[in-house]
């Protein structure tokens, strides 16, 4: 009897597969979170903002991006292995390859080893300054995975610090110094984004009728305080950017610095919009993932790049 006729007759054999099987490539790509590599684009920011792009510096930035991405993916695998039990109790994280059983822990370990080997292969082509910041990222990531993710506030500061380290690593790879203005703006912005991630987790938790975040140090009663922390950090980031535009030395980098003021309302709108969506429970847990899928965010990013080019 064919499978088609069995289905028509209402019979379903245990070996039947009514849904297409996931490819191994898709499962691995999801496990190492290739989409999260978008965060590592921050490595290119110091070079782009210096306005001194050369073939050598561009090549170094690309190699640094690959090295950082391999290390980050290996860390994601390690984090998922450590969090497998708590992820299985989460509304969305239970669908991750390791938590769902699509990828076994031994295979995940071997993939992580392969990613580390690839990162080390690229690392010897980059300056020591990049190696230092990469080591700082690894130390911060491991501290987060094993301990700090369970400590309120410190977990958010660690996440924002890992974003900032990407900027410093990019500067180290290309020999581009990081201004105090970029460091201040990025730190406050990343604190806000990290707070959004925690706030969204608690919003989903509350919608399910739960009150305690499993594997984290927060409860639903912390939501208003987290919202306060995050929105104030977002506003402070905008203020730092506005102060930067008003500096006299900005005219050395931009022929039309006044055009940079057009970025301010776009930045305010994007930050306030994602916080509003998070409050409504309409935001993905990771704001970076949300921005990559959100048409409004992509359009705002396009206009931001256009304004930057017009100001140069």
Backbone bond lengths (Angstrom), bond angles and torsions (degrees), N, CA, C in turn:
res aa  C-N    CA-C-N  psi(-1)  N-CA   C-N-CA  omega(-1)  CA-C   N-CA-C  phi
1 X - - - 1.475 - - 1.528 109.47 -
2 X 1.296 117.31 132.21 1.459 121.04 -178.54 1.524 109.80 -76.51
3 X 1.344 114.90 159.82 1.456 119.38 178.57 1.517 110.60 -64.67
4 X 1.354 116.49 -36.78 1.465 119.68 -178.90 1.517 111.13 -62.19
5 X 1.357 115.94 -45.26 1.461 118.68 180.00 1.515 111.54 -68.01
6 X 1.336 117.02 -32.23 1.463 120.49 178.09 1.513 110.96 -63.78
7 X 1.334 115.45 -39.32 1.463 118.80 -179.97 1.513 110.33 -67.64
8 X 1.358 115.57 -41.20 1.462 119.57 179.24 1.514 110.67 -60.52
9 X 1.361 116.86 -38.08 1.463 121.52 -177.96 1.534 111.66 -80.74
10 X 1.360 115.40 -2.43 1.465 117.97 177.91 1.498 113.45 87.72
11 X 1.346 117.70 12.06 1.459 121.30 -179.76 1.522 108.50 -100.50
12 X 1.319 116.38 136.48 1.458 121.48 177.20 1.504 108.32 -127.12
13 X 1.332 116.37 116.10 1.459 120.56 179.42 1.523 109.79 -81.21
14 X 1.320 118.79 150.59 1.464 121.75 -179.49 1.514 113.03 -59.33
15 X 1.336 118.67 -28.71 1.457 121.50 -175.66 1.522 112.17 -86.30
16 X 1.353 116.52 -4.76 1.450 118.93 -178.65 1.528 110.31 -69.83
17 X 1.324 116.83 145.36 1.454 122.65 174.58 1.513 107.73 -122.48
18 X 1.320 116.29 106.35 1.446 121.08 -178.56 1.525 112.12 -85.95
19 X 1.355 117.94 -11.60 1.463 121.98 178.34 1.521 108.49 -118.98
20 X 1.323 118.01 143.65 1.454 120.44 -179.86 1.521 111.18 -62.58
21 X 1.312 116.20 136.07 1.461 120.68 -179.96 1.526 110.17 -70.59
22 X 1.338 115.72 143.99 1.447 120.37 178.03 1.521 109.55 -74.46
23 X 1.329 116.48 136.79 1.453 119.95 178.49 1.524 109.57 -71.84
24 X 1.328 115.22 154.04 1.463 120.25 179.43 1.520 109.89 -63.51
25 X 1.332 116.79 -38.34 1.462 120.97 -179.92 1.527 110.66 -62.31
26 X 1.326 116.44 -42.41 1.468 120.27 179.03 1.529 110.62 -64.21
27 X 1.329 115.91 -42.99 1.460 120.23 -178.93 1.521 111.43 -62.47
28 X 1.339 116.47 -44.77 1.466 120.21 179.94 1.527 110.71 -66.84
29 X 1.336 116.55 -42.25 1.470 119.93 179.14 1.522 111.33 -59.89
30 X 1.328 115.00 -38.91 1.454 119.07 178.55 1.523 111.18 -70.39
31 X 1.333 116.25 -37.64 1.466 120.38 -178.29 1.525 111.66 -67.16
32 X 1.338 117.19 -41.14 1.467 120.02 -179.68 1.526 111.21 -86.14
33 X 1.340 116.58 -1.93 1.470 123.39 174.18 1.531 112.00 55.27
34 X 1.308 115.16 61.34 1.460 120.22 179.22 1.522 110.96 -56.88
35 X 1.343 116.43 -34.42 1.462 118.87 -179.90 1.526 112.22 -62.58
36 X 1.344 116.63 -23.58 1.454 119.96 179.39 1.525 112.28 -75.91
37 X 1.326 116.87 -11.50 1.458 119.62 176.79 1.519 111.08 -61.87
38 X 1.324 116.91 -18.52 1.465 120.32 177.65 1.524 111.23 -57.75
39 X 1.337 116.87 -30.07 1.468 120.05 178.09 1.534 111.03 -62.47
40 X 1.335 116.22 -31.57 1.455 120.02 -176.05 1.525 113.11 -76.47
41 X 1.322 117.10 -3.55 1.467 120.42 172.50 1.531 109.75 -62.06
42 X 1.329 117.08 -20.62 1.462 120.78 176.13 1.524 111.93 -57.44
43 X 1.319 117.27 -23.35 1.463 120.86 178.58 1.526 110.96 -60.84
44 X 1.327 117.32 -30.37 1.463 121.15 -178.44 1.528 112.01 -81.53
45 X 1.344 118.34 -15.72 1.463 121.59 -173.64 1.530 113.75 -58.53
46 X 1.350 120.13 -48.26 1.476 118.73 -179.59 1.528 112.82 -59.32
47 X 1.328 116.58 -39.51 1.463 120.00 -179.81 1.528 110.95 -66.59
48 X 1.330 116.29 -44.32 1.464 119.93 -178.81 1.524 111.31 -65.41
49 X 1.311 116.96 -38.66 1.459 120.51 -177.88 1.528 112.77 -77.28
50 X 1.328 117.18 -15.92 1.464 120.28 177.43 1.524 112.03 -79.67
51 X 1.346 116.46 -20.23 1.470 123.02 -179.94 1.527 112.31 61.67
52 X 1.328 117.08 25.62 1.476 121.17 178.61 1.530 108.59 -128.40
53 X 1.318 115.73 65.95 1.459 120.92 -175.75 1.534 109.97 -88.68
54 X 1.330 116.01 126.93 1.459 122.43 175.94 1.521 109.36 -124.75
55 X 1.336 115.80 170.51 1.465 119.07 178.96 1.525 110.83 -63.42
56 X 1.334 116.57 -40.22 1.466 120.11 -178.39 1.522 111.38 -66.66
57 X 1.331 115.63 -44.30 1.466 118.56 -179.05 1.528 111.41 -68.69
58 X 1.318 116.84 -34.89 1.468 120.10 177.99 1.526 110.67 -66.06
59 X 1.337 116.63 -42.76 1.464 120.67 178.38 1.524 110.97 -62.86
60 X 1.338 116.01 -41.38 1.471 120.16 178.87 1.523 110.70 -63.63
61 X 1.330 117.10 -39.91 1.461 120.54 -179.94 1.530 111.03 -65.67
62 X 1.327 116.89 -39.36 1.470 120.42 179.05 1.528 110.80 -65.75
63 X 1.336 116.56 -44.45 1.464 120.08 177.88 1.529 110.85 -62.76
64 X 1.326 116.51 -40.57 1.466 120.29 178.23 1.523 110.70 -63.58
65 X 1.322 116.78 -39.26 1.468 120.87 177.96 1.526 110.62 -60.95
66 X 1.327 117.18 -46.03 1.464 121.05 -179.87 1.528 110.90 -64.47
67 X 1.330 116.60 -45.65 1.464 120.88 -179.20 1.522 110.59 -61.20
68 X 1.316 116.37 -44.80 1.457 120.48 -179.02 1.521 111.14 -66.49
69 X 1.323 115.95 -38.32 1.466 119.96 -179.21 1.520 111.05 -65.65
70 X 1.329 117.19 -42.01 1.467 120.90 178.37 1.532 110.64 -61.65
71 X 1.328 116.05 -44.86 1.466 120.45 179.66 1.523 110.50 -64.22
72 X 1.335 116.46 -43.55 1.462 120.17 -179.13 1.522 111.09 -62.86
73 X 1.335 117.57 -41.50 1.464 120.78 179.90 1.519 111.13 -65.75
74 X 1.326 116.89 -39.66 1.464 119.97 176.41 1.527 110.22 -61.48
75 X 1.323 116.48 -38.19 1.465 120.36 178.56 1.525 111.26 -68.33
76 X 1.343 117.34 -37.51 1.467 119.85 177.03 1.528 110.60 -60.59
77 X 1.327 116.31 -41.76 1.461 119.92 178.70 1.532 110.77 -62.98
78 X 1.326 116.09 -44.83 1.462 120.07 178.87 1.519 110.58 -60.97
79 X 1.324 116.41 -43.57 1.462 120.78 -179.13 1.529 111.30 -63.85
80 X 1.335 116.44 -39.29 1.470 119.83 179.66 1.521 111.75 -69.94
81 X 1.326 116.43 -33.41 1.466 119.95 176.74 1.527 110.19 -65.81
82 X 1.331 116.21 -43.01 1.459 120.55 -179.34 1.532 111.42 -69.92
83 X 1.340 116.34 -30.94 1.468 120.61 -175.13 1.523 113.14 -100.17
84 X 1.319 118.10 13.86 1.458 120.49 -171.07 1.525 112.59 -56.70
85 X 1.330 117.98 -39.55 1.462 120.16 -177.88 1.526 111.93 -71.52
86 X 1.334 116.86 -44.03 1.467 119.29 179.34 1.520 110.93 -69.78
87 X 1.343 117.60 -33.07 1.466 120.53 178.09 1.532 111.20 -64.64
88 X 1.321 117.04 -34.62 1.461 120.50 -179.73 1.523 112.38 -67.63
89 X 1.326 117.01 -16.41 1.461 120.92 178.21 1.524 111.72 -99.66
90 X 1.346 116.40 0.92 1.464 121.19 -177.01 1.518 110.15 -92.57
91 X 1.324 117.02 147.71 1.460 121.77 -174.36 1.526 113.23 -64.25
92 X 1.330 118.04 -34.30 1.471 121.22 179.98 1.527 112.68 -114.94
93 X 1.332 117.73 -35.58 1.458 120.16 -176.30 1.525 112.67 -66.71
94 X 1.339 117.04 -17.17 1.469 119.67 178.68 1.524 111.92 -66.77
95 X 1.325 117.21 -13.93 1.459 121.02 178.19 1.532 112.74 -90.27
96 X 1.326 117.67 -2.06 1.457 120.17 176.04 1.529 109.29 -62.83
97 X 1.327 118.32 147.74 1.476 121.15 -172.63 1.522 114.95 -53.45
98 X 1.327 117.89 -42.69 1.466 119.62 -178.00 1.521 110.26 -73.13
99 X 1.322 117.57 -44.40 1.468 120.95 -179.53 1.525 111.68 -64.93
100 X 1.336 117.44 -35.14 1.465 120.94 -178.23 1.527 112.81 -83.37
101 X 1.335 116.48 -11.85 1.459 119.90 -179.38 1.512 113.70 90.48
102 X 1.340 118.48 2.27 1.460 120.62 178.12 1.525 111.86 -69.44
103 X 1.338 115.93 -24.82 1.466 121.28 178.53 1.520 108.20 -131.32
104 X 1.320 116.64 123.39 1.459 120.57 -177.84 1.526 110.71 -75.65
105 X 1.309 115.52 156.17 1.466 120.79 -179.60 1.529 111.77 -61.78
106 X 1.349 120.57 -45.01 1.472 119.46 178.79 1.525 112.70 -59.09
107 X 1.328 116.94 -42.41 1.467 119.62 179.07 1.529 109.99 -64.75
108 X 1.330 117.19 -40.20 1.459 121.16 178.62 1.527 110.85 -61.34
109 X 1.327 116.36 -38.13 1.467 120.13 178.97 1.530 110.29 -64.60
110 X 1.323 117.05 -43.32 1.464 120.24 179.29 1.521 111.93 -65.42
111 X 1.315 117.22 -36.87 1.468 120.39 176.83 1.526 109.84 -64.68
112 X 1.328 116.40 -42.00 1.462 120.40 178.63 1.530 110.75 -61.64
113 X 1.324 116.79 -40.97 1.470 120.57 178.08 1.529 110.26 -62.93
114 X 1.335 116.65 -40.99 1.453 120.34 178.07 1.524 112.27 -63.24
115 X 1.325 116.26 -40.40 1.465 120.20 177.98 1.525 111.40 -65.02
116 X 1.329 116.22 -40.11 1.466 119.97 177.36 1.525 111.13 -63.57
117 X 1.335 116.69 -39.99 1.464 120.30 178.25 1.530 110.69 -63.68
118 X 1.335 116.62 -41.42 1.458 119.79 177.53 1.517 112.14 -63.75
119 X 1.336 116.54 -39.50 1.464 120.31 179.32 1.523 111.28 -65.18
120 X 1.330 117.06 -41.17 1.464 120.75 179.28 1.523 111.48 -66.95
121 X 1.325 116.66 -32.35 1.463 120.44 178.00 1.525 110.80 -63.91
122 X 1.329 116.00 -39.60 1.463 120.65 -179.29 1.527 111.05 -79.52
123 X 1.319 116.54 -30.78 1.462 121.66 -171.82 1.523 113.02 -59.26
124 X 1.331 117.81 -37.04 1.464 119.47 -175.39 1.524 112.54 -70.09
125 X 1.337 117.11 -8.80 1.455 121.20 177.76 1.526 112.42 -91.28
126 X 1.331 116.80 -2.82 1.458 121.48 -174.09 1.532 111.61 -112.57
127 X 1.346 117.70 158.69 1.471 121.25 -178.19 1.526 112.96 -64.46
128 X 1.327 114.74 161.71 1.465 120.25 179.07 1.520 112.41 -64.67
129 X 1.339 116.39 -29.89 1.464 119.65 179.69 1.522 110.67 -61.95
130 X 1.327 116.83 -38.42 1.463 119.76 176.85 1.517 110.54 -67.23
131 X 1.335 116.48 -40.87 1.471 120.68 179.21 1.525 110.87 -58.59
132 X 1.321 116.33 -39.38 1.468 120.39 179.95 1.519 110.51 -61.24
133 X 1.340 117.04 -47.86 1.460 119.74 -177.15 1.521 111.80 -72.64
134 X 1.314 116.74 -30.36 1.458 119.41 174.94 1.528 110.04 -65.28
135 X 1.334 116.10 -41.41 1.465 119.92 177.06 1.529 110.64 -63.49
136 X 1.336 116.42 -38.04 1.467 120.02 177.28 1.523 110.34 -64.31
137 X 1.336 116.96 -37.96 1.461 120.60 178.06 1.528 110.60 -65.19
138 X 1.325 117.06 -43.58 1.468 120.99 179.58 1.525 110.22 -62.46
139 X 1.336 116.20 -44.29 1.466 119.74 179.58 1.529 110.92 -62.95
140 X 1.335 116.50 -42.76 1.458 120.14 178.83 1.520 112.50 -65.85
141 X 1.337 116.06 -39.86 1.461 120.66 -179.82 1.522 111.36 -65.54
142 X 1.332 116.19 -44.09 1.456 119.75 179.46 1.535 111.37 -65.81
143 X 1.329 115.61 -39.58 1.467 119.11 177.51 1.521 110.79 -62.37
144 X 1.330 115.20 -39.03 1.457 119.57 178.57 1.528 111.02 -66.46
145 X 1.341 116.39 -45.55 1.462 120.71 -176.16 1.524 112.20 -64.47
146 X 1.330 117.01 -39.48 1.459 120.32 -173.64 1.528 113.62 -91.10
147 X 1.337 117.98 -24.23 1.460 118.04 -172.92 1.525 114.50 -142.98
148 X 1.331 116.54 -56.40 1.465 120.85 -165.04 1.518 113.90 -67.60
149 X 1.325 118.75 -23.22 1.469 119.49 179.85 1.526 111.99 -66.13
150 X 1.312 117.47 -13.87 1.466 121.71 178.88 1.527 112.17 -98.27
151 X 1.345 116.96 -1.28 1.470 120.89 -177.53 1.527 108.89 -105.91
152 X 1.336 118.39 112.87 1.462 120.96 -179.19 1.522 112.55 -54.80
153 X 1.311 116.36 143.75 1.465 127.17 179.84 1.533 110.83 73.28
154 X 1.337 117.58 -49.47 1.460 119.08 178.10 1.528 111.26 -61.81
155 X 1.321 117.05 -33.72 1.457 119.78 178.83 1.526 110.57 -64.37
156 X 1.333 116.53 -40.47 1.462 121.10 -179.78 1.529 110.57 -69.70
157 X 1.319 116.93 -41.56 1.461 120.10 177.85 1.522 111.04 -63.41
158 X 1.330 116.41 -36.21 1.460 119.69 178.00 1.522 111.07 -66.50
159 X 1.333 116.70 -44.44 1.461 120.39 178.96 1.528 111.16 -60.83
160 X 1.332 116.67 -45.24 1.461 119.68 179.16 1.525 111.19 -65.86
161 X 1.340 116.23 -35.19 1.453 120.06 177.18 1.519 112.39 -64.92
162 X 1.330 116.57 -35.92 1.463 120.17 178.15 1.528 111.14 -66.60
163 X 1.325 117.04 -32.73 1.466 120.16 173.09 1.526 110.50 -64.65
164 X 1.322 116.70 -47.41 1.459 121.39 -177.87 1.523 111.08 -63.43
165 X 1.324 116.71 -36.42 1.465 119.98 178.48 1.521 110.96 -60.92
166 X 1.329 118.07 -31.75 1.466 120.66 176.65 1.526 110.88 -60.24
167 X 1.334 116.08 -41.03 1.458 119.98 176.94 1.532 110.94 -63.87
168 X 1.320 115.85 -46.39 1.464 120.58 -179.41 1.523 111.28 -63.90
169 X 1.334 116.33 -37.67 1.461 120.07 177.84 1.528 110.74 -65.44
170 X 1.339 116.79 -39.83 1.459 120.14 176.90 1.509 111.55 -63.31
171 X 1.327 116.15 -40.77 1.461 119.45 176.67 1.516 111.76 -64.77
172 X 1.340 116.57 -38.63 1.462 120.00 178.86 1.518 112.54 -67.40
173 X 1.330 116.85 -36.71 1.463 120.63 -178.68 1.518 112.28 -69.84
174 X 1.325 116.88 -34.61 1.464 121.12 -175.53 1.523 113.45 -104.15
175 X 1.335 117.04 -0.97 1.458 119.89 -178.73 1.513 112.72 70.53
176 X 1.341 116.73 29.39 1.458 122.10 -178.29 1.520 110.06 -106.46
177 X 1.320 118.82 120.47 1.470 119.92 179.67 1.520 111.63 -69.65
178 X 1.326 115.53 149.47 1.463 122.33 178.46 1.525 108.80 -98.35
179 X 1.323 116.67 123.53 1.466 119.44 179.62 1.525 110.24 -73.21
180 X 1.328 115.14 155.82 1.461 119.49 178.78 1.525 111.04 -65.68
181 X 1.321 117.04 -25.22 1.456 121.09 179.23 1.520 110.82 -71.35
182 X 1.323 116.50 -43.97 1.461 119.89 177.36 1.523 110.39 -64.60
183 X 1.333 116.44 -40.55 1.470 120.24 179.77 1.528 110.58 -64.16
184 X 1.322 117.41 -43.50 1.460 120.42 -179.77 1.518 112.51 -67.16
185 X 1.332 116.06 -45.67 1.465 120.21 179.28 1.524 111.18 -61.22
186 X 1.334 116.49 -48.24 1.460 120.18 -176.23 1.523 111.46 -65.94
187 X 1.319 118.54 -39.32 1.466 121.12 179.96 1.527 110.95 -61.07
188 X 1.316 116.91 -47.32 1.468 120.19 -179.96 1.522 111.64 -66.99
189 X 1.330 116.75 -39.94 1.463 120.29 179.29 1.522 110.90 -63.60
190 X 1.328 116.44 -43.84 1.462 120.11 -177.42 1.522 112.01 -71.18
191 X 1.325 117.37 -30.95 1.467 119.65 173.98 1.526 109.57 -62.05
192 X 1.337 116.46 -42.35 1.460 120.32 179.31 1.521 111.21 -63.58
193 X 1.341 116.89 -43.27 1.464 120.28 179.99 1.525 111.33 -65.50
194 X 1.327 116.93 -38.27 1.464 120.04 177.92 1.524 110.80 -66.58
195 X 1.332 116.46 -36.98 1.457 120.17 177.18 1.531 110.78 -65.93
196 X 1.327 116.84 -37.02 1.463 120.17 177.36 1.527 110.24 -61.17
197 X 1.315 116.48 -41.06 1.460 120.35 179.54 1.523 110.94 -60.24
198 X 1.321 117.11 -45.70 1.461 120.58 179.09 1.529 110.91 -67.91
199 X 1.326 117.01 -40.73 1.450 120.84 -179.57 1.533 110.51 -62.00
200 X 1.338 117.17 -42.50 1.461 121.01 -179.84 1.519 111.43 -64.52
201 X 1.322 116.58 -38.85 1.463 120.34 177.14 1.525 110.64 -60.30
202 X 1.337 116.32 -44.51 1.459 120.48 -179.20 1.532 111.16 -70.11
203 X 1.330 117.09 -33.79 1.469 120.07 177.72 1.524 109.98 -63.76
204 X 1.341 116.84 -45.00 1.464 120.21 176.56 1.525 111.18 -63.90
205 X 1.328 115.66 -35.89 1.466 120.81 178.47 1.525 110.31 -63.35
206 X 1.313 115.95 -45.25 1.463 120.44 -179.13 1.523 111.48 -66.57
207 X 1.322 116.91 -37.23 1.461 120.42 178.99 1.526 112.13 -64.47
208 X 1.346 116.30 -25.33 1.460 120.53 178.51 1.523 111.77 -88.89
209 X 1.334 116.42 -0.41 1.451 120.20 178.70 1.505 114.32 84.32
210 X 1.327 117.89 10.90 1.471 121.56 178.33 1.525 108.88 -95.98
211 X 1.323 115.87 168.15 1.464 119.56 -177.84 1.519 113.28 -130.12
212 X 1.334 117.56 -18.59 1.461 121.44 -177.47 1.522 109.42 -115.42
213 X 1.330 116.58 132.76 1.457 121.76 177.19 1.516 109.44 -83.62
214 X 1.343 116.71 113.06 1.463 120.92 -176.43 1.529 109.91 -68.08
215 X 1.320 116.45 128.04 1.455 121.23 178.78 1.519 113.65 81.70
216 X 1.312 118.28 3.03 1.458 123.09 178.39 1.531 108.15 -128.22
217 X 1.333 115.82 168.05 1.456 119.64 -177.39 1.501 114.35 -100.14
218 X 1.333 117.57 24.75 1.462 120.94 -176.31 1.514 110.99 -117.65
219 X 1.330 113.84 160.36 1.468 121.37 172.57 1.522 107.92 -132.16
220 X 1.317 116.38 166.92 1.465 120.99 -178.23 1.527 112.09 -60.27
221 X 1.311 117.37 -25.78 1.467 120.46 180.00 1.527 112.80 -70.12
222 X 1.340 117.19 -12.18 1.470 121.47 -179.72 1.523 112.63 -86.78
223 X 1.323 118.44 -2.65 1.455 120.97 -170.03 1.528 113.29 -60.79
224 X 1.316 117.37 -44.77 1.458 119.88 -177.34 1.524 111.61 -65.90
225 X 1.327 116.49 -36.32 1.456 119.09 178.00 1.519 110.69 -68.91
226 X 1.322 117.11 -39.96 1.456 120.73 177.62 1.526 110.67 -64.07
227 X 1.334 116.60 -40.36 1.457 120.46 176.91 1.535 110.81 -60.30
228 X 1.331 115.64 -41.59 1.466 120.29 179.05 1.524 111.08 -62.95
229 X 1.345 116.45 -46.37 1.459 120.33 178.08 1.537 111.04 -58.63
230 X 1.326 115.54 -46.65 1.456 120.21 -173.63 1.515 114.02 -69.68
231 X 1.337 117.59 -44.07 1.457 119.90 -178.95 1.528 111.91 -69.71
232 X 1.327 116.98 -35.01 1.472 119.48 177.66 1.527 110.47 -68.41
233 X 1.327 117.72 -37.42 1.469 120.93 177.20 1.525 110.44 -65.43
234 X 1.331 117.05 -40.18 1.462 120.92 178.65 1.524 110.71 -62.69
235 X 1.329 117.27 -44.23 1.455 121.29 179.31 1.523 111.12 -64.41
236 X 1.326 116.79 -41.17 1.459 120.77 178.72 1.528 111.52 -63.52
237 X 1.322 117.00 -36.12 1.468 120.68 178.08 1.524 110.55 -63.26
238 X 1.326 117.04 -41.60 1.463 120.94 178.20 1.527 110.52 -64.01
239 X 1.325 117.31 -40.23 1.459 121.36 178.96 1.522 110.75 -62.57
240 X 1.324 117.18 -43.39 1.467 120.50 177.89 1.526 110.96 -60.92
241 X 1.320 116.56 -41.44 1.466 120.08 178.33 1.529 110.80 -63.45
242 X 1.313 117.56 -40.97 1.463 120.91 178.85 1.529 111.17 -64.96
243 X 1.318 117.52 -40.08 1.461 120.83 177.54 1.530 110.82 -65.22
244 X 1.326 116.04 -35.52 1.467 120.44 178.60 1.524 110.99 -63.97
245 X 1.328 116.69 -42.42 1.468 120.30 -179.22 1.528 110.69 -61.67
246 X 1.309 116.94 -34.02 1.456 120.62 -177.00 1.516 114.92 -79.31
247 X 1.307 118.69 -2.95 1.460 121.03 -178.62 1.532 110.61 -74.72
248 X 1.356 117.50 142.23 1.466 120.61 -179.27 1.529 113.41 -63.22
249 X 1.335 117.70 -34.16 1.465 119.65 -176.35 1.525 113.03 -72.02
250 X 1.330 118.40 -8.08 1.455 120.64 177.08 1.528 110.45 -65.72
251 X 1.327 116.46 -28.18 1.462 120.25 179.35 1.531 111.82 -66.21
252 X 1.331 117.37 -17.07 1.462 120.18 177.11 1.521 111.54 -75.00
253 X 1.319 116.46 -24.07 1.457 120.81 -178.81 1.527 112.70 -101.10
254 X 1.340 116.66 -27.48 1.466 120.69 -175.60 1.525 109.87 -125.88
255 X 1.315 115.83 134.15 1.461 120.53 176.19 1.521 111.45 -77.61
256 X 1.335 116.32 -27.01 1.467 121.36 -179.96 1.531 109.00 -128.44
257 X 1.335 117.57 67.51 1.483 119.80 -175.59 1.518 113.49 -63.65
258 X 1.331 118.55 -25.98 1.467 119.90 -178.92 1.525 111.80 -64.00
259 X 1.308 117.25 -24.91 1.464 120.44 179.07 1.529 111.68 -67.91
260 X 1.323 116.76 -20.44 1.462 120.09 178.38 1.523 112.05 -64.89
261 X 1.341 116.39 -20.67 1.462 118.96 177.98 1.512 111.71 -64.01
262 X 1.330 118.04 -20.87 1.461 120.76 177.77 1.523 111.52 -67.33
263 X 1.324 116.00 -20.06 1.468 120.19 178.49 1.524 111.07 -72.63
264 X 1.324 116.82 -30.38 1.465 121.39 -174.35 1.521 112.47 -56.96
265 X 1.351 119.97 -53.06 1.478 117.94 -179.66 1.527 112.80 -64.51
266 X 1.341 117.51 -31.87 1.464 119.96 177.47 1.526 110.33 -65.90
267 X 1.319 115.85 -41.79 1.466 120.72 179.94 1.523 110.94 -65.84
268 X 1.337 116.06 -44.46 1.467 119.88 178.69 1.526 110.38 -61.52
269 X 1.323 115.60 -46.01 1.466 119.49 -178.28 1.524 111.16 -60.93
270 X 1.341 117.89 -44.50 1.470 120.18 -177.06 1.533 111.02 -65.61
271 X 1.324 116.77 -45.92 1.468 119.93 -178.27 1.527 111.69 -65.08
272 X 1.317 116.34 -45.76 1.466 119.07 -179.30 1.525 110.70 -68.34
273 X 1.328 117.12 -33.85 1.463 120.09 -179.54 1.528 111.51 -66.53
274 X 1.343 117.76 -44.50 1.462 118.43 -177.93 1.527 111.05 -69.59
275 X 1.344 116.69 -30.11 1.461 118.20 175.04 1.526 111.01 -69.81
276 X 1.330 116.24 -36.58 1.460 119.58 177.20 1.523 110.55 -65.61
277 X 1.344 116.62 -42.80 1.463 120.33 178.31 1.524 111.15 -64.93
278 X 1.337 116.46 -37.90 1.471 119.80 177.57 1.522 110.83 -63.32
279 X 1.333 116.79 -38.47 1.461 120.54 179.43 1.526 111.53 -67.19
280 X 1.337 116.45 -26.86 1.455 121.09 178.56 1.532 112.30 -87.32
281 X 1.327 116.66 -5.01 1.451 120.32 -177.43 1.511 113.16 77.25
282 X 1.343 117.94 22.62 1.450 122.30 -176.36 1.524 112.90 -106.56
283 X 1.314 117.53 9.97 1.460 121.31 -176.35 1.518 110.67 -109.47
284 X 1.341 117.12 136.72 1.459 120.74 173.07 1.522 108.99 -60.45
285 X 1.294 116.44 157.06 1.459 119.80 -177.41 1.526 112.73 -60.60
286 X 1.319 117.32 -35.13 1.453 120.98 179.62 1.524 108.54 -102.22
287 X 1.333 118.88 115.77 1.469 120.39 -177.64 1.519 113.17 -64.42
288 X 1.346 118.25 -26.17 1.461 120.86 177.76 1.520 110.29 -67.44
289 X 1.336 116.17 -44.56 1.465 120.43 176.87 1.522 110.14 -61.44
290 X 1.328 115.93 -41.56 1.459 120.21 178.60 1.526 111.18 -60.79
291 X 1.332 116.68 -45.40 1.466 120.85 -177.65 1.522 111.79 -62.99
292 X 1.337 117.01 -35.24 1.459 120.56 -179.63 1.523 112.45 -70.82
293 X 1.325 117.16 -20.48 1.462 121.38 -178.80 1.524 112.55 -105.41
294 X 1.314 116.97 -12.16 1.454 121.67 -174.11 1.531 110.40 -91.63
295 X 1.320 116.81 122.94 1.464 120.77 -177.16 1.522 112.27 -64.27
296 X 1.317 116.61 -38.10 1.463 119.94 179.38 1.522 110.67 -63.47
297 X 1.337 116.99 -43.85 1.463 121.01 179.33 1.526 111.03 -63.62
298 X 1.332 117.01 -41.53 1.458 120.70 178.98 1.519 111.33 -65.31
299 X 1.335 116.75 -39.73 1.464 120.58 178.08 1.527 110.87 -64.89
300 X 1.329 116.68 -42.77 1.463 120.30 177.94 1.527 110.95 -63.53
301 X 1.318 116.91 -39.32 1.457 120.41 177.12 1.520 111.85 -62.43
302 X 1.330 116.22 -39.54 1.471 120.74 177.94 1.530 110.77 -62.81
303 X 1.326 116.79 -46.86 1.462 120.08 179.99 1.528 111.13 -65.55
304 X 1.322 117.12 -33.97 1.457 120.54 177.74 1.526 110.39 -62.62
305 X 1.325 117.00 -43.49 1.467 121.12 178.79 1.528 110.17 -64.79
306 X 1.332 116.96 -42.17 1.469 120.76 179.48 1.519 110.84 -61.16
307 X 1.331 116.70 -44.19 1.473 120.41 179.52 1.527 110.26 -63.21
308 X 1.325 116.54 -42.09 1.456 119.76 178.11 1.525 112.30 -60.07
309 X 1.335 115.77 -41.04 1.478 119.82 178.69 1.519 111.39 -67.42
310 X 1.337 117.08 -37.36 1.469 120.58 179.64 1.527 111.52 -69.86
311 X 1.335 116.95 -25.11 1.454 120.20 -178.89 1.524 112.99 -81.81
312 X 1.337 116.39 -22.46 1.473 120.19 -176.66 1.527 110.30 -67.33
